[in-house]
């Protein structure tokens, strides 16, 4: 993990901190994992680019680290449903 300006690069996933200190990612599968952990997000869609915006918290960083280091776990059905729900948001929210 390294920090460059207001962007944090963790493995292959990019988190950006916006002016309100929210974390922004375009990683659908990470977002699905965070959704199974109870974190709320806002979908920010501009043309064909979609970003998921989360409020900054120590809990968020903990779950992101768990996901990226493959130490996290969740219910498989809940994860699958979260992926489907997010895809529905992306493709039906034009």
RATA-V817432 format. One record per backbone hydrogen bond with DSSP energy under -0.5 kcal/mol. CO is the residue of the C=O (numbers start at 0). NH is the residue of the N-H. Records with the same first field share a line. If there is no record, write none. Layout:
CO = NH ; NH
//
This chain:
1 = 8
3 = 6
5 = 16
6 = 3 ; 8
7 = 9 ; 14
8 = 1 ; 10
9 = 12
12 = 9 ; 14
14 = 7
15 = 17 ; 23
17 = 20
20 = 55
21 = 17
22 = 53
23 = 15
24 = 51
25 = 27
26 = 30
27 = 31
28 = 32
29 = 33
30 = 34
31 = 35
32 = 36
33 = 38
34 = 37
39 = 54
41 = 43 ; 52
42 = 44
43 = 45 ; 50
45 = 48
47 = 49
48 = 45
50 = 43
51 = 24 ; 53
52 = 41
53 = 22
56 = 60
57 = 61
58 = 62
59 = 63
60 = 64
61 = 65
62 = 66
63 = 67
64 = 68
65 = 70 ; 71
66 = 69
74 = 78
75 = 79
76 = 80
77 = 81
78 = 82
79 = 83
80 = 84
81 = 85
82 = 86
83 = 87
84 = 88
85 = 89
86 = 90
87 = 91
88 = 92
91 = 93
//
